[in-house]
Amino acid sequence: MIPVEPGDGDPRVLRQAFGSFPSGVIAVCALHQGAPAGMAVSSFTSVSLAPPLVSVCVQNTSATWPKLRERRRLGVSVLAEDQDRACRALSSKDGDRFANVDWYAGDDDAVFVRGAAAWFGCSVEDELPAGDHVIVLLRIHALATEPDVAPLVFHGSRFRRLDDRGDLVVSP
């Protein structure tokens, strides 16, 4: 028998259990009052091919999401394995998140991170309350990929990368 604990118990145990599933890391960004605004998100999922939809989950306490949600377009960048510093910068609570991030803005004010594995130009389709987060459905309007660029992987509270065989290894 596998000893299981209540799911509504210690949040550290729940976070550890969630961390056993590897995820990619994306940046969700746009221009806000003429300057880039954005955040790193590790809960990103493809949802539908027709219509083309993806989802992200955002904490209800996010100070960045209110700046992004009303933008006409959002830039979603799938961060590459060598972009852990950009991820940390975009996750920071203080300072200029974009100071050391190589980014560009599209014609529609969506902001993209250069060197990423993929990019999506999106608009907010819907928001669904989900506990201490909101599930945001994003409609894809444009996209580009770099198939030979490996993604940044977050697993067990650490950044990891895929080796040449596709296995996960700890990033330096």
C-alpha positions as a Python dict, from the first residue, in 0.01 Angstrom:
ca = {
    (1, 'M'): (0, 0, 0),
    (2, 'I'): (123, 351, -78),
    (3, 'P'): (93, 583, 223),
    (4, 'V'): (-90, 894, 103),
    (5, 'E'): (-157, 1215, 294),
    (6, 'P'): (-462, 1439, 279),
    (7, 'G'): (-438, 1678, -18),
    (8, 'D'): (-551, 1972, 194),
    (9, 'G'): (-281, 1920, 459),
    (10, 'D'): (66, 2075, 467),
    (11, 'P'): (110, 2302, 158),
    (12, 'R'): (483, 2217, 149),
    (13, 'V'): (398, 1850, 93),
    (14, 'L'): (154, 1944, -183),
    (15, 'R'): (415, 2172, -347),
    (16, 'Q'): (668, 1887, -331),
    (17, 'A'): (418, 1650, -494),
    (18, 'F'): (342, 1905, -769),
    (19, 'G'): (718, 1943, -819),
    (20, 'S'): (754, 1575, -905),
    (21, 'F'): (603, 1652, -1246),
    (22, 'P'): (846, 1836, -1478),
    (23, 'S'): (716, 2137, -1665),
    (24, 'G'): (844, 2385, -1915),
    (25, 'V'): (879, 2749, -1826),
    (26, 'I'): (730, 3030, -2028),
    (27, 'A'): (734, 3407, -2021),
    (28, 'V'): (406, 3595, -2063),
    (29, 'C'): (481, 3955, -2161),
    (30, 'A'): (345, 4271, -2322),
    (31, 'L'): (411, 4641, -2332),
    (32, 'H'): (232, 4826, -2052),
    (33, 'Q'): (244, 5205, -2061),
    (34, 'G'): (535, 5186, -2306),
    (35, 'A'): (753, 4952, -2100),
    (36, 'P'): (775, 4573, -2098),
    (37, 'A'): (578, 4390, -1829),
    (38, 'G'): (591, 4018, -1784),
    (39, 'M'): (622, 3714, -1567),
    (40, 'A'): (752, 3358, -1573),
    (41, 'V'): (494, 3080, -1558),
    (42, 'S'): (550, 2706, -1518),
    (43, 'S'): (187, 2600, -1556),
    (44, 'F'): (145, 2612, -1934),
    (45, 'T'): (-66, 2362, -2126),
    (46, 'S'): (-184, 2312, -2480),
    (47, 'V'): (-564, 2301, -2474),
    (48, 'S'): (-714, 2291, -2823),
    (49, 'L'): (-618, 2282, -3191),
    (50, 'A'): (-951, 2421, -3311),
    (51, 'P'): (-969, 2692, -3197),
    (52, 'P'): (-597, 2716, -3113),
    (53, 'L'): (-583, 2759, -2733),
    (54, 'V'): (-327, 2727, -2456),
    (55, 'S'): (-366, 2789, -2085),
    (56, 'V'): (-159, 2933, -1804),
    (57, 'C'): (-231, 2953, -1433),
    (58, 'V'): (-165, 3280, -1252),
    (59, 'Q'): (-167, 3344, -877),
    (60, 'N'): (-454, 3565, -762),
    (61, 'T'): (-198, 3780, -578),
    (62, 'S'): (3, 3855, -895),
    (63, 'A'): (80, 4225, -932),
    (64, 'T'): (178, 4168, -1297),
    (65, 'W'): (-133, 3994, -1427),
    (66, 'P'): (-357, 4303, -1390),
    (67, 'K'): (-110, 4490, -1616),
    (68, 'L'): (-122, 4214, -1879),
    (69, 'R'): (-483, 4093, -1883),
    (70, 'E'): (-623, 4394, -2071),
    (71, 'R'): (-351, 4406, -2338),
    (72, 'R'): (-464, 4342, -2695),
    (73, 'R'): (-191, 4079, -2744),
    (74, 'L'): (41, 3890, -2512),
    (75, 'G'): (372, 3740, -2609),
    (76, 'V'): (423, 3387, -2480),
    (77, 'S'): (784, 3265, -2506),
    (78, 'V'): (878, 2904, -2429),
    (79, 'L'): (1210, 2963, -2254),
    (80, 'A'): (1516, 2775, -2380),
    (81, 'E'): (1739, 2559, -2160),
    (82, 'D'): (2000, 2835, -2128),
    (83, 'Q'): (1747, 3098, -2016),
    (84, 'D'): (1730, 3015, -1645),
    (85, 'R'): (1864, 3365, -1562),
    (86, 'A'): (1589, 3524, -1769),
    (87, 'C'): (1337, 3307, -1586),
    (88, 'R'): (1471, 3418, -1248),
    (89, 'A'): (1461, 3783, -1358),
    (90, 'L'): (1103, 3752, -1482),
    (91, 'S'): (1008, 3584, -1153),
    (92, 'S'): (1160, 3852, -931),
    (93, 'K'): (942, 4072, -714),
    (94, 'D'): (1173, 4375, -723),
    (95, 'G'): (1376, 4571, -977),
    (96, 'D'): (1367, 4580, -1354),
    (97, 'R'): (1269, 4231, -1466),
    (98, 'F'): (1385, 4303, -1821),
    (99, 'A'): (1725, 4461, -1743),
    (100, 'N'): (1920, 4152, -1856),
    (101, 'V'): (1657, 3987, -2074),
    (102, 'D'): (1696, 4010, -2452),
    (103, 'W'): (1343, 4096, -2570),
    (104, 'Y'): (1158, 4261, -2853),
    (105, 'A'): (808, 4397, -2897),
    (106, 'G'): (591, 4303, -3191),
    (107, 'D'): (373, 4550, -3381),
    (108, 'D'): (81, 4461, -3154),
    (109, 'D'): (273, 4530, -2826),
    (110, 'A'): (324, 4161, -2747),
    (111, 'V'): (672, 4118, -2596),
    (112, 'F'): (884, 3814, -2680),
    (113, 'V'): (1208, 3679, -2532),
    (114, 'R'): (1478, 3629, -2796),
    (115, 'G'): (1643, 3286, -2809),
    (116, 'A'): (1333, 3100, -2686),
    (117, 'A'): (1225, 2759, -2818),
    (118, 'A'): (885, 2885, -2936),
    (119, 'W'): (674, 3200, -2942),
    (120, 'F'): (300, 3253, -2943),
    (121, 'G'): (113, 3578, -3002),
    (122, 'C'): (-203, 3542, -2796),
    (123, 'S'): (-509, 3720, -2663),
    (124, 'V'): (-705, 3642, -2348),
    (125, 'E'): (-998, 3416, -2438),
    (126, 'D'): (-1133, 3354, -2088),
    (127, 'E'): (-1041, 3341, -1720),
    (128, 'L'): (-1166, 3075, -1481),
    (129, 'P'): (-1128, 3104, -1102),
    (130, 'A'): (-936, 2810, -955),
    (131, 'G'): (-864, 2838, -583),
    (132, 'D'): (-567, 3066, -521),
    (133, 'H'): (-504, 3092, -898),
    (134, 'V'): (-690, 3186, -1213),
    (135, 'I'): (-677, 2963, -1521),
    (136, 'V'): (-626, 3186, -1823),
    (137, 'L'): (-723, 3054, -2166),
    (138, 'L'): (-521, 3220, -2440),
    (139, 'R'): (-615, 3217, -2809),
    (140, 'I'): (-316, 3179, -3039),
    (141, 'H'): (-305, 3426, -3331),
    (142, 'A'): (57, 3377, -3445),
    (143, 'L'): (344, 3144, -3365),
    (144, 'A'): (701, 3052, -3445),
    (145, 'T'): (922, 2766, -3331),
    (146, 'E'): (1290, 2674, -3317),
    (147, 'P'): (1268, 2291, -3318),
    (148, 'D'): (1640, 2248, -3244),
    (149, 'V'): (1628, 2466, -2931),
    (150, 'A'): (1570, 2261, -2616),
    (151, 'P'): (1329, 2401, -2357),
    (152, 'L'): (1405, 2502, -2000),
    (153, 'V'): (1263, 2237, -1766),
    (154, 'F'): (1155, 2295, -1405),
    (155, 'H'): (1143, 1986, -1187),
    (156, 'G'): (1184, 1929, -813),
    (157, 'S'): (1224, 2306, -753),
    (158, 'R'): (1528, 2317, -983),
    (159, 'F'): (1598, 2403, -1344),
    (160, 'R'): (1700, 2107, -1551),
    (161, 'R'): (1781, 2041, -1911),
    (162, 'L'): (1737, 1751, -2148),
    (163, 'D'): (2056, 1569, -2247),
    (164, 'D'): (2114, 1440, -2602),
    (165, 'R'): (1916, 1123, -2526),
    (166, 'G'): (1619, 1324, -2398),
    (167, 'D'): (1691, 1245, -2032),
    (168, 'L'): (1658, 1513, -1765),
    (169, 'V'): (1979, 1635, -1604),
    (170, 'V'): (2037, 1906, -1344),
    (171, 'S'): (2143, 2241, -1488),
    (172, 'P'): (2472, 2382, -1357),
}
